Amino acid sequence: MTLPPFEDMILPAMLLVIAGFVWHAWNIKQDSPAWPSVEGVVEVSKSMPMNENASEQGHLAHQWRIEVRYRYEVQGVAYSGHRVRAFGPNHFDQASADAERAPFPVGAKVRVYYQPDNPSTSVLIPG
């Protein structure tokens, strides 16, 4: 029996990795409404273009993303998180991205929902 060439294994391997990320996010979406929560503090909150080509700004292909980082503590252990929700919406302009992160300004106290058996996994908006 001979093994397939390495090149023939790249696409299936990439698909498995992507499927793993989607599965993880789906589990967070399903389980997070029942997670316990603690108070946290937002440390970073900004909107950024997803690509580097400034000439694409305002073009439908140009997308924006948000970065929200927060810290929280569970049973005396400090954690930091970055996930606002399991699946975030697409933002095709800065206004849309800014609107999503508006409730999370730097310094704001926020409710952080964390996975009970792995408190390093958290979201700000469960479900």
C-alpha positions in Angstrom: 0.0 0.0 0.0 1.4 3.4 -0.9 0.5 6.7 0.7 -1.1 9.5 -1.3 1.1 12.4 -2.2 1.4 15.1 0.4 -0.3 17.6 -1.9 -3.4 15.4 -2.0 -3.7 15.5 1.8 -3.5 19.3 2.2 -7.1 20.1 1.3 -8.7 17.3 3.4 -6.5 18.3 6.4 -7.5 22.0 6.0 -11.1 21.0 5.8 -10.8 19.0 9.0 -9.2 21.9 10.9 -11.9 24.3 9.7 -14.6 21.8 10.7 -13.0 21.6 14.2 -13.2 25.4 14.6 -16.8 25.4 13.5 -17.7 22.5 15.8 -16.1 24.3 18.7 -18.0 27.6 18.0 -21.3 25.7 17.5 -20.8 24.0 21.0 -20.2 27.4 22.5 -23.3 28.8 20.8 -25.4 25.9 22.1 -24.0 25.7 25.6 -23.2 29.3 26.6 -26.7 30.4 27.6 -26.5 28.0 30.6 -22.9 29.0 31.6 -22.3 30.8 34.9 -21.1 34.4 34.7 -18.9 36.9 36.5 -18.1 40.5 36.1 -15.2 41.5 33.8 -13.6 44.6 32.5 -13.0 45.5 28.8 -9.3 46.3 28.1 -9.3 46.7 24.3 -12.2 47.7 22.0 -11.6 48.7 18.4 -12.7 48.2 14.8 -10.2 47.3 12.1 -10.3 46.6 8.4 -9.7 42.9 7.6 -7.5 43.6 4.6 -4.5 45.9 4.2 -5.5 47.5 0.8 -6.8 50.9 1.7 -8.1 51.4 -1.9 -10.7 48.7 -1.2 -12.4 50.8 1.6 -16.0 51.3 0.8 -16.0 48.5 -1.7 -18.3 45.5 -1.0 -15.3 43.2 -0.8 -13.8 45.3 2.1 -14.8 43.9 5.5 -14.3 45.1 9.0 -13.8 43.1 12.2 -13.9 44.1 15.8 -11.5 43.3 18.6 -12.8 43.3 22.1 -10.5 41.9 24.8 -11.6 41.6 28.4 -10.3 40.3 31.7 -12.2 38.4 34.4 -11.6 36.2 37.4 -13.1 32.8 38.3 -12.4 31.4 41.8 -9.3 33.6 42.3 -7.8 32.8 38.9 -7.4 35.6 36.3 -8.4 35.0 32.7 -8.6 37.1 29.6 -11.1 36.6 26.8 -11.7 38.0 23.3 -14.9 36.3 22.1 -17.9 38.6 22.0 -20.2 35.7 20.8 -19.7 32.3 19.2 -20.4 33.5 15.7 -19.9 37.1 14.9 -21.7 38.9 12.1 -19.9 40.1 8.9 -19.2 43.9 8.8 -19.0 45.5 5.4 -18.4 49.0 6.7 -16.8 50.6 9.8 -20.2 51.9 11.0 -21.5 48.4 11.3 -18.4 47.2 13.2 -18.5 50.2 15.5 -22.2 49.6 16.3 -21.4 46.0 17.4 -18.6 47.0 19.7 -20.3 50.1 21.1 -21.6 48.3 24.2 -18.0 47.3 25.1 -15.9 50.5 25.5 -12.5 50.3 27.2 -13.0 50.3 31.0 -16.6 49.1 30.9 -17.7 46.5 33.3 -19.2 43.6 31.4 -20.9 40.3 32.2 -18.6 37.4 31.1 -20.1 33.9 30.6 -17.6 31.2 31.0 -17.5 27.4 30.4 -17.7 25.8 33.9 -15.2 23.0 33.2 -12.8 25.3 31.2 -13.1 28.9 32.5 -10.7 30.2 29.9 -13.4 29.8 27.3 -15.8 32.7 27.5 -18.3 35.0 25.7 -19.9 38.3 26.4 -23.1 37.5 24.5 -24.2 33.9 25.1 -26.1 31.9 22.5 
